[in-house]
Amino acid sequence: MEIIKALVNGNFIESQTKQFVDVLSPLTQECIAKVPCMLEEEINEAIKFANEAYLQWKNTPIMARTRVMLKYQALIKDNLEELATILSMEQGKTFDDAKGDLTRGYEVVEFACSAPTLMMGETIENVAKEMNTFSYKQPLGVCAGITPFNFPGMIPLWMFPLAIVAGNAFILKPSEMVPKTAMRLAELFLESGAPKGLLQVVHGQKEQVDMLLEHPLIKAYSFVGSPKVGAYIYSKATHNLKRAQALVGAKNHMVIMPDIDETQVINALIGASMGAAGQRCMAISVAIFVGDSKKYIPRLIEKLKAIKPGAWNDPNAAYGPLITKASLKRVKDLIETGIKEGANLILDGRNIQVEGYPDGNWLGPCVFAQVKTHMEIYKREIFAPVLCIIEVNNIYEALEIINQNEFGNGTSIFTNSLSCANYFIKEVTVGQVGVNVPIPVPLPFFSFTGWKGSFYGDLHAYGKQAINFYTETKTVTQKYFLEENKEDIVFNFQENHSK
């Protein structure tokens, strides 16, 4: 049985703990590894070494930091197939989904290679007589990240490359359900030439997260996960007067206007609602059909009946299993609640089987019609291949539904009307908007800008906002005495010139 190691001061070590968490394959329930719940002295040691590495790294020239990231992104690309296999086998994603997960991650590493420009400050001369003002971006120190099960490659790569290229050291605590991808990414980071100690990887559960949250040397925390855990981490971090960002829940709506092509919208909706088994915070979980667009629903159901989940290496699988048996039970319980509340389950995938994997956490496509906004299946993030359908008369009703929802991660509208699209963009109270794009995740030179109950904090993940999150601005006001030293300036110039 593989015992997952920790990365401490450039060495992969086995924890001396007696407490471990089983890593279960979502395909078979086989225990594929054990994750240590590390001892407090081990985590403290990792933080101590990280701080020592930071004190050296912060003075490393920016181009040297950038070269590490250039090498790292090349290593990720060169090892993409291997990484995707590791990710698929522990998380359950299809191989193509796993490669997409990692690709979106190394795009952030590529963005980190722009560090010389990203770290530039500002300047202005003559703010007063013989006085200039300029600013620097300087690193915080040791930062920490707590990452979820659903994107074992992408989310860690959203965090530590940008924190480190900005001059910090980083403590990564990956999900105990999917630790192996993070450990391989850490191995490649060491191969990139990064000094030992810059990246530490520790393991555990709530107790170990609390150790990180309470440590005085950690200056900032990044988190992606559920609203309940995110609220806890954000509250505890800020209570300790630390910087924090928490990307949490979502309920993303797609608005379908009657002027859009049927094939385009159906294909987009299927991929956005069912892809990655719906286990992503940007999944479309509510489809709002406006006016006559409801005529597309029968065709949508027909096509959804044709897609099936399957094993990660099955090229015909549309998506993989849910992460755990507990997740599957939670979703099935919510589906039962939806039926009891009066929603119409027009497509029921609860009894699906996948040949060769009788113990997999399988759920076929599920679709509810006649959904009302007071229902639990609408209010709660289901995090599964379950789609809720709402029918409205016009875009104003659609906007009212979206804007009253507590979450504001992403939304999309499908229309051929530029006026309609622009009105939607202007009026919707959601942070990331797609026009004929079902999952509008911004590329890394922007930031991931969830709103409302989908985000706790001030500065968002990746993009320029992430550089600001991982740095402090130091402003310098400098006076000089030109009039009093004119003769000295001329004398020194002439003397140096003559030499």
N, C-alpha and C positions, 0 to 999 in steps of 0.2 A: 504494500500500500504506500503510495507516495505521500510523504509529509511535506506540505508546502513550507518553504523556507522564507525567512525574512531577509531583506537587504539592509544591512547595517554597516555603515562606514566602508562601502565598497565590497563587502563580503556577504555571501549568502550563508546564513547561519540557521541552525535549528533552535527553536525556542525550547527553553527548559520547562515550560508549562506542562501541567497534567491535564489541561482542559483543551479539547479540540472540537471542531465543528466538521461534520461530514459534508463533503461536496458530492451531491447526488446527480447523476446523469438524468436530465429531464426526459430522455428517451427510454431508459430502462430501469431507473431507480438504483442502479448500481453505484456503490460508493467509489468514486474515481480518485479521491484524494481526501486528506484531512488538513484542515486549517487550524493553526494554533491561536488560542486566545492568549496573547503574549502577556508576560509579566510586566508589572509597572516599571521595574528597574531596567528591563530591556527596552521599553519604549522611551524611558528617560535617557538611556544611553544613546539611542538613535537620534533624539532631539539634540543632545549635547554635541554629537559628531556633526550633525547638520549645521549647528551654529558655528562650529569651528570652520567648517568648509565655507560657509557664507562669509566669514571675516576675511578669507583669502579671495573668494570669488568676486566679491563686490568691487575689488580693485583690479580685476582682470579686464584688459581692454575690450571694448565692445565688439571689435572685429574678431577677437579670439573666441568670445562667447558665440558669435554668429557662426563661426566655422564648425563648432560642435553641432549646432542645429542643422547645418548643411549636410554634415556627415550622417546625422541621425535620420533625417528624412530619407536619405538614400538607402540606409540600412533597412528602414521599414519597407520601402518599396521592394528592395531585393529579397526580403523575407516575407512578402505579403501572403503567398500561398500557405506557408507554414503557420503564420500567425492566424490566418483565417481558419485553418484546420483546428488549431487549438481552441479558438474562440467558439467555433461551431460545436465541437464535441462537449465543451463544458456548459455552453449556454443554450444550445439547441437550434440556433439560427441556421437557415439554409446557407450553403457555402457562398452564394452570391450576396446574400444579406450581410454575411460576416465580412466579406471583402469591402462592401459598401461602408460598413461600420468603420473599418480601419482606414479606408480612403478618406472619409471625412475627418478622421483624426490626423492623418499626416498632412492634410491641407493646412491644418493649424500650425503644424511644425514648419511647413513652408512659409507661412505667414510670419512665424517667429524669426525667420532668416532676414526679415526686414528690420531687425532690431536697431541698427544705427539711425534709421529715420524715425522709428517709433519712439526712441528714447531721447530725441532732441527736445530741448527746452525752448524758451522764448527769450527775446531780448529787445530792448529799445534804448537808444542813446538819448542823452539830453532830456531826461525826465525833469531835470532842473539844471541850473547852471553848473557845468563841470561835474555832472552826475549821470551815471548809466545804471540801468536795472536789467538783470538777466536771471534766468531760472534754470535749474537742473531737475531731472527726474532721478531720484535715488531709490535703491531697493529698500524694502521693509526689514528683511531679516529672514527668519524661518517662517514658511507658510505651510499650510496643510490642506489636503483635499480628501473628501470622503465620497466615494463613487458608487454607482448603483449596479445592479445585475444586468440591466437591459442593453447597455452599450459598454462592454468591458474594454474595448479598444478606444473608441472615440472620446469618451468622457475623460479618462485620465489624460489623454493627449490634448484636450481642451485646457487642461490645468497646468501640469508641471513644466512643459516646454516654455510657455510664456512667462511663468514665474521665474524660472531659472535663467532664461536669456535676459531678463530684466535685472539680474544680479542677486536673486534670492537663492536660498536652499529650500528643499521641499520634502515634506513627509506625506506619502501617499498611503491611504488606508482603503484598499479595494474591497468591493463586496465579498463577504465570506462565501457567497454562493458561486462566484466565478473568479477565483484568484489567479488562475494559471496564465491568462492573457496578460495581465498586468506584470507578472513576474518575467515573462519573456520580453515584454517591452522594456523592462528595467535592465535586463541583460544586454539588450541592444544599445541602450543608452550608455552603459559602461563601455561598450565596444566603440562608441562614437568618439571616445577620447575625453569624456567628461570626468573631471576630478572626482575621486571617491568621496562620498559623503554629501554630495550635492543633492542626490535623490536617495531617500530612505523609503523602504516599503515595509510597513508594519501590518499586523493582522489582528482580527478580533471582532468583537461585537460591541454592544452599547458600553460596557465597562471600559473597553479600550478607547472608544471614541471620547468618553468623558475624561480619560487621562490626557488626551490631546487638547480638549477644550479648556482644561484647567491649567495647562502648563504655561508658565509666564514667558517662556522664550518664543512661543508661537504667536505671530503678529496678525495673521489673517487666515480665514477659513473659507474654502469653497466646497459647496455641497450640491449634489443632484440626487433627487429621490422623492419620497412621498411627502405630502403636506405636513402630516403629523410629525415625522422625524425632522423635516426641514425647519418647522417652527421651533422645535426643541433646540436644534443646533444653533439656529440664528439667535434665539433668545438667550441661550446660555453664553454664546460667544460675545454678543453685544453687552450682556450683563457684566462680563469680565473686561469690558472696554476694548474689545478687539474688533477688527474689521471682519465683515462676513458677507457672503452672498449665497443664497440658497435658491436653486431652481427646483420648483416643486410641481404641483398637480396641474392638470389641464382638462378641459372639455372643449375640444376643437370642432367648430362647425364649418361645413361647406354649404354655401348657398348656390342653388342651381336655378338659373334664370331660364325661361322658356325659349330664348333665342339661341341657345348654345347647341352645338352639334351633339346628338345623342351618343355616338360612339366615343367621342373625346371625353365626355364627362363620365360615362360609365367606367371606362378603363381607368381613368384617374381615381375615381371613387373607390373602386375595388382595391387598387394598390395602396391607397392612402388609409383605408380602413382595416384591411386584412394583413398587409405587409408586416413582417416581424411579429406575427401573431397579435397585432394590436398593442404590443408591449413597448410603446414609445410615447413620449410626452407630446409629440407633434402629430400623432395619429388622428385622422378624422373619425370621430365617434358619433357625430350627429350630422345627418344630411337634411338640409331644409330645402324642400322642393317648392318653388314659387309658381303659383298659377298653373298653367297647362304643362309645366315640366313634370308634373306627377305622372304623365303618360310614360315616362322613362322607367318607372319603378318595376313593372313586370319584366322588362328586358334586363334590368339590374339583377333581379332575383334569379332569372334564368342563367345568367353568366356566373353568379356566385355559386350556384349549385354545382357547377363544373369544376370548381377549384377545391383542392384538398390539401390538408397539412401532410407533412411527411418528414423523414429523416434528413439530416443536414446534407447528406451526399446523394440524395434522390433528386435528379435534375427536373423531375416533374412536380416536386413539392412546391406549393405556393408559399408556405411558411412552415415553421417548426412548432414544437409543443410549447405550452406555458411552462414557466420556470420550475414550479413545484406543485405537488399534490394539493398543498394548502391554497395556492393561487387558483387552481382549477376548481376546488370546492367553493371558494369565495365567489367566483364568477358564476358558477351554477346556482348558488344561493341567490345571487342578485337577479339572475334570469327568472327564477321562480317568483321572486318578489315582483318583478315587472309584470308577469302574467297575472298575479293576484291583484295588482293595482289597475289592471284593465288594458294594458298594452297588448297588441296583437303580435304574437311571435310567428311571423310569416315564413321564417326560415330557421329551423332548429337543428343545430349541429352538435348537440350534446351527446349523441350516441355514436359518433363516428369512431371507427377503428382503423388503425394503420397496420397493415400486414407486417408481421415480424417484430412488432413493438407493442405487445398487448399491455404493457405497463406504462406506456408513455402518457404524458399529460396532455392528451389531445382534446381539442375543441374545434369542431367544424364551424364554418361561417354561420353566424346568427344575425338575424335582422328583426327588429321590432318596428311595427307601424302603429299609428294612432298614439304616439308618445306625447305626453303632456309634461310641462316643465316642473310640475310638483312631484313627479315620480322619482323614486330612488335611482332607477336606471338612467335617468337624465341627470340628476344632481351629482351623482358620484362618478368618479373616474373608474371605469370598469377595467381597463388595461388588458384587453383581450379582443379577439376578432368578433366583436359585437357592435352592430351599427343600429343607431336609433334614427327613425325617419319621422320628420315633422312636416306637415303641409301647411303653407300659408298663402295668402292672397297676393301679397306684394312685398317689395323690398323693405318697406317701412316696418312691417310686422317681423320680417326676418331680423332686421337690425335691433328691434326691441328685445327679441329673445336673446340674441348674442350679448347685447350690452347689459342685460340684467343678470347674466351668468357671473358667478363669483370668480371664475378663472378668465385669464386673458393671454394665453400662450400664443395660439395661432388660429387663423381663420382663412377662408378662401371663398372667392366668388367666381363662378364660371358664367361668363356672358360675352357677347360680341359687341355690347354697347360701351363705348368709351365713357359716355356720360354716367351711365349706371355704375361702372367700375370706379370712377373717380369719386362719385358721391359716397359709395361704400367705403372706400379708403379713408375719406375725410371723416365720416361719422362713426365708424366702428371703434369701440374702445378695447382693442386688442393690439398687442405689441408687434405681431408679425403677420402680415397680410399677403395672401397670394391672389393674383388675378390670373385665372386659368392655370394656376400652379397649385396642386393639391396640398403639398407640404412645403410651405415657404420658409425653410431653414436658410438663413443667410450664409453666404460664403464668409470665410474667416476674416476678411478685411472689413466686414461689418461686425456687429455684435449680436448675440442671441438675446433678443429684447422682449422677453415675456413681461406681461403687465399683471396688475391686480393680484389675485390670489395665487398666481403662478410663479411669483418671484418675491423673495424677501431680500431687500438690500437697496443699494443706490447705483452701483456700477455692475454691469452685466458681464457675462462670460465671453471670452475671446474678443478679437477685434481691438480697437484702440481703447475701449473701456476697460478691457482686461489689463492692459499695460498700466493704466491709471490705477486700477485696483491693487496691483502688485508693486506700486511705487508711491513715494511721497515726493512732493514738489518742494524744492528748496529755492527760495528767491533771495537774490543778492542785490543790494543797492550799494553802489561803489562811487565814491567821490574822488576826484583828482584835482590838482591845483595847477592848472595850466598857466595862468598869468604869472604866478610866483616863480615858475620854473622854466620860463621860456629860454633864458640864457643857458641854463644847464642842459636843456634839450639840444640846443644848437651846438654847444661845446662838445657834448657827448657824441653827437652825430658826426661832427667834423673829425674828432679824434678817432672814432671807429672807422670812418671812411678812409682816413689816411693810412690806416694799417692795412 
